[in-house]
Amino acid sequence: MDEMNENLRSANFKEAVCIDAQRVYDSCSAKDCLEDLQVCFTKAKRPIIERCVSVRLRNVEVLTVYLNMEAVPFNKGFYSIDMTFVFDVSLDVYTAPASCPIVVDGIALFTKKAILYGSDGNVKVFTSNKNCDMNENNNQTLPKAVCQVAEPVGLSARVCDSRPGTCPGFKIPDDICEHFGGDFDFECGRSVYVTIGLFSIVQIVRNVQMLIPAYDFCIPSKECTPVSDNPCEMFKRIDFPTDSFFPPKVSDIDGGSGCGCTQSQKHPD
């Protein structure tokens, strides 16, 4: 502690303050190529898929990630994290050669597991803003699993005849069905498969008290200026687009070397 205070004084910090924050105890990153994920469609969209001849992957985004964390038996402090990624897959569907595409959205699911260290705590935490119902109060100091996902990369899509036993029979959550406007139909004669590239980071965090150096309170250094509703006043604040009238020369872009070279090569005599 004395060494900490000495370091603070030498670095011109104002004081050392104790904060309650989430500390990352363990984390891992993943670069997954998800091949041939089956896309599920609602009952309203299923007839379009049944008569399509080809598909093109238009866009993919992550709707949500369901996480479930459990302690690993006989391995104290470690936790198993089960993740289910829900993708919103947008497709251009062609029902005939050289026809205009029909945009159809569906979902694809991917599950994976990670085991990370989250330490171990044996205390209970009670706060004043929690419900007084003892049955609803969960005061165990368990860590929390966090999953960060970058924008997925849509790689390919294909349509083919379904094989017996390939149509999934899992239950889609009600909130996902509401997002797509209806229940999903698994009685499929044609199936669509997509390949997706996914970057993710999984963390286990836990609330802890930490001593950190502090300079001062974060007091705003500028005042909020009112914004005028006059369109001409707003237009006056826009800079003149000089580059649009006078495009930059190649020397302005790469430092004067027209060939893109940074050094001139000397040839032997």
GROMACS elastic network, one bead per residue, 0.5 to 0.9 nm:
[ bonds ]
;  ai    aj funct       b0    kb
    1     5     6  0.63467   500
    1     6     6  0.86358   500
    2     5     6  0.51658   500
    2     6     6  0.61589   500
    2     7     6  0.86480   500
    3     6     6  0.50342   500
    3     7     6  0.62053   500
    3     8     6  0.86556   500
    4     7     6  0.51587   500
    4     8     6  0.62927   500
    4     9     6  0.87980   500
    4    16     6  0.86422   500
    5     8     6  0.50058   500
    5     9     6  0.62742   500
    5    10     6  0.86649   500
    5    15     6  0.83842   500
    5    16     6  0.75119   500
    6     9     6  0.52088   500
    6    10     6  0.62528   500
    6    11     6  0.87015   500
    7    10     6  0.51208   500
    7    11     6  0.61931   500
    7    12     6  0.87176   500
    7    13     6  0.87877   500
    8    11     6  0.51781   500
    8    12     6  0.62719   500
    8    13     6  0.53034   500
    8    14     6  0.77467   500
    8    15     6  0.72005   500
    8    16     6  0.73881   500
    8   213     6  0.66513   500
    8   214     6  0.89273   500
    9    12     6  0.52280   500
    9    13     6  0.61159   500
    9    14     6  0.78678   500
    9    15     6  0.83370   500
   10    13     6  0.77978   500
   12    15     6  0.89141   500
   12   215     6  0.80945   500
   13    16     6  0.77768   500
   13   213     6  0.62141   500
   13   214     6  0.59192   500
   13   215     6  0.51940   500
   13   216     6  0.85382   500
   14   213     6  0.75308   500
   14   214     6  0.58822   500
   14   216     6  0.66879   500
   15   212     6  0.85476   500
   15   213     6  0.60355   500
   15   214     6  0.55356   500
   15   215     6  0.69646   500
   15   216     6  0.83779   500
   16   211     6  0.62520   500
   16   212     6  0.54984   500
   16   214     6  0.58813   500
   16   215     6  0.88995   500
   17   210     6  0.81592   500
   17   211     6  0.55342   500
   17   212     6  0.55716   500
   17   213     6  0.63697   500
   17   214     6  0.65710   500
   18   209     6  0.63998   500
   18   210     6  0.54673   500
   18   212     6  0.64045   500
   18   213     6  0.89148   500
   19   208     6  0.81516   500
   19   209     6  0.54818   500
   19   210     6  0.54692   500
   19   211     6  0.64918   500
   19   212     6  0.74690   500
   20   207     6  0.64675   500
   20   208     6  0.55947   500
   20   210     6  0.64952   500
   21   206     6  0.79867   500
   21   207     6  0.53630   500
   21   208     6  0.57110   500
   21   209     6  0.64321   500
   21   210     6  0.72513   500
   22   205     6  0.56951   500
   22   206     6  0.51437   500
   22   208     6  0.62270   500
   22   209     6  0.86596   500
   23   204     6  0.84046   500
   23   205     6  0.52717   500
   23   206     6  0.54676   500
   23   207     6  0.62861   500
   23   208     6  0.65895   500
   23   210     6  0.89409   500
   24    27     6  0.72473   500
   24   118     6  0.83872   500
   24   203     6  0.65556   500
   24   204     6  0.58809   500
   24   206     6  0.67507   500
   25   116     6  0.84876   500
   25   117     6  0.65250   500
   25   118     6  0.55929   500
   25   119     6  0.72678   500
   25   203     6  0.75678   500
   25   204     6  0.58365   500
   25   205     6  0.57383   500
   25   206     6  0.71876   500
   26   116     6  0.59128   500
   26   117     6  0.54932   500
   26   118     6  0.65278   500
   26   202     6  0.84661   500
   26   203     6  0.58150   500
   26   204     6  0.55407   500
   26   205     6  0.74882   500
   27   116     6  0.67795   500
   27   117     6  0.82426   500
   27   201     6  0.70136   500
   27   202     6  0.54420   500
   27   204     6  0.63620   500
   27   205     6  0.88847   500
   28   114     6  0.83942   500
   28   116     6  0.80461   500
   28   200     6  0.84981   500
   28   201     6  0.57419   500
   28   202     6  0.54640   500
   28   203     6  0.66886   500
   29   199     6  0.75427   500
   29   200     6  0.57158   500
   29   202     6  0.63462   500
   29   203     6  0.88545   500
   30   198     6  0.78738   500
   30   199     6  0.58033   500
   30   200     6  0.53301   500
   30   201     6  0.63607   500
   30   202     6  0.83289   500
   31   197     6  0.74189   500
   31   198     6  0.58421   500
   31   200     6  0.67552   500
   32   196     6  0.82074   500
   32   197     6  0.59248   500
   32   198     6  0.51540   500
   32   199     6  0.65167   500
   32   200     6  0.83212   500
   33   195     6  0.71408   500
   33   196     6  0.59456   500
   33   198     6  0.63647   500
   34    37     6  0.66898   500
   34   110     6  0.79067   500
   34   194     6  0.81861   500
   34   195     6  0.54378   500
   34   196     6  0.50726   500
   34   197     6  0.61532   500
   34   198     6  0.74312   500
   35   156     6  0.89724   500
   35   193     6  0.82025   500
   35   194     6  0.67536   500
   35   196     6  0.66233   500
   35   197     6  0.86232   500
   36   156     6  0.88800   500
   36   157     6  0.81228   500
   36   158     6  0.86526   500
   36   192     6  0.85406   500
   36   194     6  0.50601   500
   36   195     6  0.52659   500
   36   196     6  0.83538   500
   37   108     6  0.62074   500
   37   109     6  0.71603   500
   37   110     6  0.75040   500
   37   192     6  0.82704   500
   37   193     6  0.52171   500
   37   194     6  0.52254   500
   37   195     6  0.62992   500
   37   196     6  0.80077   500
   38   107     6  0.83462   500
   38   108     6  0.59709   500
   38   109     6  0.78009   500
   38   166     6  0.89040   500
   38   167     6  0.84687   500
   38   168     6  0.84875   500
   38   191     6  0.70180   500
   38   192     6  0.58810   500
   38   194     6  0.65923   500
   39    89     6  0.74566   500
   39   106     6  0.59067   500
   39   107     6  0.53712   500
   39   109     6  0.79794   500
   39   191     6  0.73058   500
   39   192     6  0.55674   500
   39   193     6  0.59633   500
   39   194     6  0.71983   500
   40    46     6  0.87288   500
   40   105     6  0.89213   500
   40   106     6  0.54025   500
   40   107     6  0.53025   500
   40   108     6  0.63651   500
   40   109     6  0.89662   500
   40   167     6  0.88084   500
   40   168     6  0.83881   500
   40   184     6  0.68260   500
   40   185     6  0.73841   500
   40   186     6  0.72508   500
   40   191     6  0.82855   500
   40   192     6  0.79993   500
   41    44     6  0.80405   500
   41    45     6  0.60111   500
   41    46     6  0.58665   500
   41    49     6  0.84254   500
   41   104     6  0.84515   500
   41   105     6  0.71810   500
   41   107     6  0.67914   500
   41   180     6  0.87644   500
   41   183     6  0.84980   500
   41   184     6  0.55283   500
   41   185     6  0.62399   500
   41   186     6  0.79177   500
   42    45     6  0.53618   500
   42    46     6  0.60967   500
   42   105     6  0.88001   500
   42   106     6  0.73225   500
   42   177     6  0.81452   500
   42   180     6  0.73310   500
   42   181     6  0.78130   500
   42   182     6  0.59894   500
   42   183     6  0.54914   500
   42   185     6  0.54010   500
   42   186     6  0.86039   500
   43    46     6  0.52131   500
   43    47     6  0.76833   500
   43   182     6  0.71449   500
   43   183     6  0.64062   500
   43   184     6  0.55937   500
   43   186     6  0.85567   500
   44    47     6  0.70180   500
   44    48     6  0.84036   500
   44   181     6  0.88873   500
   44   182     6  0.76728   500
   44   183     6  0.87203   500
   44   184     6  0.86200   500
   44   185     6  0.86100   500
   45    48     6  0.56313   500
   45    49     6  0.68550   500
   45   104     6  0.69560   500
   45   105     6  0.81755   500
   45   106     6  0.85829   500
   45   185     6  0.88789   500
   46    49     6  0.52173   500
   46    50     6  0.62818   500
   46   184     6  0.86220   500
   46   185     6  0.69264   500
   46   186     6  0.89229   500
   46   187     6  0.89215   500
   46   188     6  0.77101   500
   47    50     6  0.50493   500
   47    51     6  0.66233   500
   47    52     6  0.88014   500
   48    51     6  0.56280   500
   48    52     6  0.62599   500
   48    93     6  0.78290   500
   48    94     6  0.89392   500
   48    95     6  0.74478   500
   48   102     6  0.84108   500
   48   104     6  0.83244   500
   49    52     6  0.51800   500
   49    53     6  0.85527   500
   49    93     6  0.74177   500
   49    94     6  0.89800   500
   49    95     6  0.81917   500
   49   104     6  0.86043   500
   49   159     6  0.85959   500
   49   188     6  0.88628   500
   49   189     6  0.88618   500
   49   190     6  0.66637   500
   49   191     6  0.77716   500
   49   192     6  0.81088   500
   50    53     6  0.87970   500
   50   188     6  0.74929   500
   50   189     6  0.63392   500
   50   190     6  0.53968   500
   50   191     6  0.82223   500
   51    94     6  0.87851   500
   51    95     6  0.59288   500
   51    96     6  0.85997   500
   51   190     6  0.81963   500
   52    55     6  0.75212   500
   52    93     6  0.63872   500
   52    94     6  0.55278   500
   52    96     6  0.69433   500
   52   159     6  0.81212   500
   52   190     6  0.84982   500
   53    93     6  0.79114   500
   53    94     6  0.59327   500
   53    95     6  0.53766   500
   53    96     6  0.61343   500
   53    97     6  0.75035   500
   53   159     6  0.75190   500
   53   160     6  0.87222   500
   54    92     6  0.85572   500
   54    93     6  0.62983   500
   54    94     6  0.53705   500
   54    95     6  0.71595   500
   54    96     6  0.81576   500
   54    97     6  0.84492   500
   54   157     6  0.89809   500
   54   158     6  0.69336   500
   54   159     6  0.61649   500
   54   160     6  0.87573   500
   55    91     6  0.64614   500
   55    92     6  0.55817   500
   55    94     6  0.59978   500
   55    95     6  0.88635   500
   55   101     6  0.84909   500
   55   157     6  0.65197   500
   55   158     6  0.60614   500
   55   159     6  0.65136   500
   55   192     6  0.80528   500
   56    90     6  0.88703   500
   56    91     6  0.56638   500
   56    92     6  0.50161   500
   56    93     6  0.66153   500
   56    94     6  0.83421   500
   56   101     6  0.89505   500
   56   156     6  0.74597   500
   56   157     6  0.58985   500
   56   158     6  0.74269   500
   57    60     6  0.79335   500
   57    89     6  0.76972   500
   57    90     6  0.65146   500
   57    92     6  0.63814   500
   57    93     6  0.88663   500
   57   154     6  0.66633   500
   57   155     6  0.76716   500
   57   156     6  0.62031   500
   57   157     6  0.55326   500
   57   158     6  0.85734   500
   57   194     6  0.76377   500
   58    89     6  0.77647   500
   58    90     6  0.53120   500
   58    92     6  0.60878   500
   58   103     6  0.83613   500
   58   154     6  0.78220   500
   59    88     6  0.81845   500
   59    89     6  0.61467   500
   59    90     6  0.50517   500
   59    91     6  0.70206   500
   59   152     6  0.89936   500
   59   153     6  0.83072   500
   59   154     6  0.64900   500
   60    87     6  0.65722   500
   60    88     6  0.57300   500
   60    90     6  0.62015   500
   60    91     6  0.89066   500
   60   151     6  0.80999   500
   60   152     6  0.63545   500
   60   153     6  0.69836   500
   60   154     6  0.59428   500
   60   196     6  0.80731   500
   61    86     6  0.86150   500
   61    87     6  0.56166   500
   61    88     6  0.53208   500
   61    89     6  0.68283   500
   61    90     6  0.87012   500
   61   151     6  0.64486   500
   61   152     6  0.61242   500
   61   153     6  0.85352   500
   61   154     6  0.89494   500
   62    65     6  0.76448   500
   62    85     6  0.70353   500
   62    86     6  0.59089   500
   62    88     6  0.61356   500
   62    89     6  0.88195   500
   62   149     6  0.78878   500
   62   150     6  0.87447   500
   62   151     6  0.73901   500
   62   152     6  0.72188   500
   63    85     6  0.78698   500
   63    86     6  0.55542   500
   63    87     6  0.55851   500
   63    88     6  0.60346   500
   63   176     6  0.86630   500
   64    84     6  0.83611   500
   64    85     6  0.63067   500
   64    86     6  0.55069   500
   64    87     6  0.75407   500
   65    83     6  0.64757   500
   65    84     6  0.54946   500
   65    86     6  0.61200   500
   65   147     6  0.76353   500
   66    82     6  0.80272   500
   66    83     6  0.55967   500
   66    84     6  0.50450   500
   66    85     6  0.66272   500
   66    86     6  0.80937   500
   67    81     6  0.66475   500
   67    82     6  0.56737   500
   67    84     6  0.66488   500
   67    85     6  0.89354   500
   67   145     6  0.72741   500
   67   146     6  0.81866   500
   67   147     6  0.82099   500
   68    80     6  0.81231   500
   68    81     6  0.56607   500
   68    82     6  0.51265   500
   68    83     6  0.66339   500
   68    84     6  0.88978   500
   68   145     6  0.81040   500
   69    79     6  0.64294   500
   69    80     6  0.55950   500
   69    82     6  0.63767   500
   69    83     6  0.88579   500
   69   144     6  0.80380   500
   69   145     6  0.69559   500
   70    78     6  0.87608   500
   70    79     6  0.54935   500
   70    80     6  0.53284   500
   70    81     6  0.67046   500
   70    82     6  0.85592   500
   71    75     6  0.81305   500
   71    76     6  0.78058   500
   71    77     6  0.74240   500
   71    78     6  0.61226   500
   71    80     6  0.61225   500
   71    81     6  0.88809   500
   72    75     6  0.56181   500
   72    76     6  0.70797   500
   72    77     6  0.78282   500
   72    78     6  0.56251   500
   72    79     6  0.51150   500
   72    80     6  0.59735   500
   72   115     6  0.81706   500
   73    76     6  0.72917   500
   73    78     6  0.85261   500
   73    79     6  0.88072   500
   75    78     6  0.59533   500
   75    79     6  0.85166   500
   76    79     6  0.84998   500
   76   117     6  0.88181   500
   76   119     6  0.77452   500
   76   120     6  0.72496   500
   77   116     6  0.85975   500
   77   117     6  0.57426   500
   77   118     6  0.55454   500
   77   120     6  0.50196   500
   77   121     6  0.87526   500
   78   115     6  0.67018   500
   78   116     6  0.55985   500
   78   118     6  0.57727   500
   78   119     6  0.68403   500
   78   120     6  0.83989   500
   79   114     6  0.83132   500
   79   115     6  0.55613   500
   79   116     6  0.55825   500
   79   117     6  0.62167   500
   79   118     6  0.65954   500
   79   119     6  0.89262   500
   79   204     6  0.86426   500
   80   113     6  0.69487   500
   80   114     6  0.58959   500
   80   116     6  0.67261   500
   80   117     6  0.89857   500
   81   112     6  0.83993   500
   81   113     6  0.55462   500
   81   114     6  0.52225   500
   81   115     6  0.61138   500
   81   116     6  0.77742   500
   81   145     6  0.72353   500
   81   202     6  0.88807   500
   82   111     6  0.72644   500
   82   112     6  0.60685   500
   82   114     6  0.67571   500
   82   115     6  0.88896   500
   83   110     6  0.81357   500
   83   111     6  0.55138   500
   83   112     6  0.54276   500
   83   113     6  0.61018   500
   83   114     6  0.82436   500
   83   147     6  0.85182   500
   84   109     6  0.67279   500
   84   110     6  0.56178   500
   84   112     6  0.67119   500
   84   113     6  0.89070   500
   85   108     6  0.81759   500
   85   109     6  0.56277   500
   85   110     6  0.51048   500
   85   111     6  0.62104   500
   85   112     6  0.84600   500
   86   107     6  0.67120   500
   86   108     6  0.60150   500
   86   110     6  0.68358   500
   86   176     6  0.89648   500
   87   106     6  0.82331   500
   87   107     6  0.53986   500
   87   108     6  0.51084   500
   87   109     6  0.62690   500
   87   110     6  0.82503   500
   87   152     6  0.89034   500
   88   105     6  0.68207   500
   88   106     6  0.59846   500
   88   108     6  0.68231   500
   89   104     6  0.83315   500
   89   105     6  0.55543   500
   89   106     6  0.52139   500
   89   107     6  0.55788   500
   89   108     6  0.68978   500
   89   154     6  0.88287   500
   89   194     6  0.85523   500
   90   103     6  0.68335   500
   90   104     6  0.58630   500
   90   106     6  0.65567   500
   90   107     6  0.86023   500
   91   101     6  0.88430   500
   91   102     6  0.79398   500
   91   103     6  0.56275   500
   91   104     6  0.53010   500
   91   105     6  0.61804   500
   91   106     6  0.80868   500
   91   157     6  0.83943   500
   92   100     6  0.89314   500
   92   101     6  0.52363   500
   92   102     6  0.55181   500
   92   104     6  0.65366   500
   92   105     6  0.89699   500
   93   100     6  0.85248   500
   93   101     6  0.51298   500
   93   103     6  0.61743   500
   93   104     6  0.67665   500
   94    97     6  0.70618   500
   94    98     6  0.80231   500
   94    99     6  0.62791   500
   94   100     6  0.67193   500
   94   102     6  0.64816   500
   95    99     6  0.69503   500
   95   100     6  0.83934   500
   95   101     6  0.75798   500
   95   102     6  0.81350   500
   96    99     6  0.54225   500
   96   100     6  0.84298   500
   97   100     6  0.88685   500
   98   101     6  0.88993   500
  105   180     6  0.78473   500
  106   180     6  0.77751   500
  107   176     6  0.89273   500
  107   180     6  0.89222   500
  108   193     6  0.88652   500
  108   194     6  0.83769   500
  114   202     6  0.79723   500
  116   202     6  0.87615   500
  116   203     6  0.77741   500
  116   204     6  0.69113   500
  117   204     6  0.71622   500
  118   142     6  0.85038   500
  118   143     6  0.61416   500
  118   144     6  0.83406   500
  118   204     6  0.57122   500
  118   205     6  0.69420   500
  118   206     6  0.72944   500
  119   143     6  0.79846   500
  119   206     6  0.84590   500
  120   141     6  0.85781   500
  120   142     6  0.78506   500
  120   143     6  0.84197   500
  121   124     6  0.86419   500
  121   140     6  0.83701   500
  121   141     6  0.60925   500
  121   142     6  0.70975   500
  121   143     6  0.87407   500
  122   140     6  0.77746   500
  122   141     6  0.71349   500
  122   142     6  0.89635   500
  123   139     6  0.84519   500
  123   140     6  0.68740   500
  123   141     6  0.63852   500
  124   138     6  0.87163   500
  124   139     6  0.50738   500
  124   140     6  0.50573   500
  124   141     6  0.59535   500
  125   138     6  0.87918   500
  125   139     6  0.51580   500
  125   140     6  0.67323   500
  125   141     6  0.66760   500
  126   129     6  0.88767   500
  126   130     6  0.76565   500
  126   137     6  0.88538   500
  126   139     6  0.62695   500
  127   130     6  0.59171   500
  128   131     6  0.84141   500
  129   132     6  0.89840   500
  130   133     6  0.87253   500
  130   137     6  0.72801   500
  131   134     6  0.79038   500
  131   136     6  0.71996   500
  131   137     6  0.64836   500
  132   135     6  0.87934   500
  132   136     6  0.80462   500
  132   137     6  0.71915   500
  133   136     6  0.54606   500
  133   137     6  0.61956   500
  134   137     6  0.51034   500
  134   138     6  0.80547   500
  135   138     6  0.79551   500
  138   141     6  0.87129   500
  139   142     6  0.86606   500
  141   206     6  0.80875   500
  141   207     6  0.81608   500
  142   206     6  0.73111   500
  142   207     6  0.89839   500
  143   204     6  0.63972   500
  143   205     6  0.56178   500
  143   207     6  0.74753   500
  144   203     6  0.82053   500
  144   204     6  0.55857   500
  144   205     6  0.52706   500
  144   206     6  0.61855   500
  144   207     6  0.88107   500
  145   202     6  0.72364   500
  145   203     6  0.57882   500
  145   205     6  0.64469   500
  145   206     6  0.89432   500
  146   201     6  0.81847   500
  146   202     6  0.57537   500
  146   203     6  0.50809   500
  146   204     6  0.62269   500
  146   205     6  0.73819   500
  147   200     6  0.69491   500
  147   201     6  0.57411   500
  147   203     6  0.63826   500
  147   204     6  0.89316   500
  148   199     6  0.85544   500
  148   200     6  0.55428   500
  148   201     6  0.50745   500
  148   202     6  0.64038   500
  148   203     6  0.83438   500
  149   152     6  0.78460   500
  149   198     6  0.75885   500
  149   199     6  0.60363   500
  149   201     6  0.65753   500
  149   202     6  0.87979   500
  150   198     6  0.71535   500
  150   199     6  0.55775   500
  150   200     6  0.62938   500
  150   201     6  0.88119   500
  151   198     6  0.75658   500
  151   199     6  0.77588   500
  152   196     6  0.66938   500
  152   197     6  0.57298   500
  152   199     6  0.69898   500
  153   195     6  0.87450   500
  153   196     6  0.56385   500
  153   198     6  0.65218   500
  153   199     6  0.88968   500
  154   157     6  0.83316   500
  154   194     6  0.77513   500
  154   195     6  0.65421   500
  154   197     6  0.64343   500
  155   194     6  0.74799   500
  155   195     6  0.53860   500
  155   196     6  0.54499   500
  155   197     6  0.68249   500
  156   193     6  0.83606   500
  156   194     6  0.55898   500
  156   195     6  0.51978   500
  156   196     6  0.73253   500
  157   192     6  0.70191   500
  157   193     6  0.56434   500
  157   195     6  0.64125   500
  158   191     6  0.84033   500
  158   192     6  0.56888   500
  158   193     6  0.54420   500
  158   194     6  0.65284   500
  159   190     6  0.68620   500
  159   191     6  0.56352   500
  159   193     6  0.63621   500
  159   194     6  0.89307   500
  160   163     6  0.89967   500
  160   189     6  0.88020   500
  160   190     6  0.57120   500
  160   191     6  0.55559   500
  160   192     6  0.66029   500
  160   193     6  0.82795   500
  161   188     6  0.87731   500
  161   189     6  0.60351   500
  161   191     6  0.60258   500
  161   192     6  0.87909   500
  162   165     6  0.84132   500
  162   166     6  0.65889   500
  162   167     6  0.74209   500
  162   188     6  0.68137   500
  162   189     6  0.53141   500
  162   190     6  0.50327   500
  162   191     6  0.53748   500
  162   192     6  0.88457   500
  163   166     6  0.56732   500
  163   167     6  0.80267   500
  163   189     6  0.82310   500
  163   190     6  0.87668   500
  163   191     6  0.87447   500
  164   167     6  0.75672   500
  165   168     6  0.78296   500
  166   191     6  0.86804   500
  167   186     6  0.58674   500
  167   187     6  0.70927   500
  167   188     6  0.66602   500
  167   189     6  0.89739   500
  167   191     6  0.80309   500
  168   186     6  0.65078   500
  169   186     6  0.67302   500
  171   174     6  0.88515   500
  171   184     6  0.89723   500
  172   175     6  0.85210   500
  172   176     6  0.67536   500
  172   177     6  0.68272   500
  172   183     6  0.81147   500
  172   184     6  0.74815   500
  173   176     6  0.54640   500
  173   177     6  0.65290   500
  173   178     6  0.89283   500
  174   177     6  0.50228   500
  174   178     6  0.62199   500
  174   179     6  0.86731   500
  174   183     6  0.83881   500
  175   178     6  0.50732   500
  175   179     6  0.62810   500
  175   180     6  0.88944   500
  176   179     6  0.50488   500
  176   180     6  0.65271   500
  176   181     6  0.86379   500
  176   182     6  0.89443   500
  177   180     6  0.52744   500
  177   181     6  0.60072   500
  177   182     6  0.52818   500
  177   183     6  0.54977   500
  177   184     6  0.71725   500
  178   182     6  0.60594   500
  178   183     6  0.80465   500
  179   182     6  0.80072   500
  180   183     6  0.81152   500
  180   184     6  0.88767   500
  185   188     6  0.73423   500
  188   191     6  0.67027   500
  214   217     6  0.82251   500
  216   219     6  0.84162   500
  218   221     6  0.88430   500
  220   223     6  0.76064   500
  222   225     6  0.89534   500
  227   230     6  0.88966   500
  227   234     6  0.84241   500
  228   231     6  0.79159   500
  228   233     6  0.68335   500
  228   234     6  0.70858   500
  229   232     6  0.88178   500
  229   233     6  0.78262   500
  229   234     6  0.76553   500
  230   233     6  0.53503   500
  230   234     6  0.65282   500
  230   235     6  0.88409   500
  231   234     6  0.50844   500
  231   235     6  0.61657   500
  231   236     6  0.87385   500
  232   236     6  0.62376   500
  232   237     6  0.89516   500
  233   236     6  0.52045   500
  233   237     6  0.68717   500
  234   237     6  0.55064   500
  234   238     6  0.71922   500
  235   238     6  0.54693   500
  235   239     6  0.87776   500
  236   239     6  0.77881   500
  238   241     6  0.86332   500
  239   242     6  0.84812   500
  240   243     6  0.88079   500
  241   244     6  0.55108   500
  241   245     6  0.70757   500
  241   246     6  0.89270   500
  242   245     6  0.54503   500
  242   246     6  0.59769   500
  242   247     6  0.79674   500
  243   248     6  0.65346   500
  244   247     6  0.59374   500
  246   249     6  0.88682   500
  248   251     6  0.80185   500
  248   252     6  0.60157   500
  248   253     6  0.72093   500
  249   252     6  0.52949   500
  249   253     6  0.68445   500
  249   256     6  0.87443   500
  250   253     6  0.51826   500
  250   254     6  0.64743   500
  250   255     6  0.79061   500
  250   256     6  0.66554   500
  250   257     6  0.76521   500
  250   258     6  0.61982   500
  251   254     6  0.57059   500
  251   255     6  0.51292   500
  251   257     6  0.61775   500
  251   258     6  0.65814   500
  252   255     6  0.58362   500
  252   256     6  0.64908   500
  253   256     6  0.74893   500
  253   257     6  0.89519   500
  254   257     6  0.61838   500
  254   258     6  0.76382   500
  254   260     6  0.66917   500
  254   261     6  0.87429   500
  254   262     6  0.85606   500
  255   258     6  0.85164   500
  255   260     6  0.88521   500
  255   262     6  0.84834   500
  256   259     6  0.89790   500
  256   260     6  0.85911   500
  257   260     6  0.55001   500
  257   261     6  0.60343   500
  257   262     6  0.69182   500
  257   263     6  0.88642   500
  258   261     6  0.75823   500
  259   262     6  0.88047   500
  261   264     6  0.70992   500
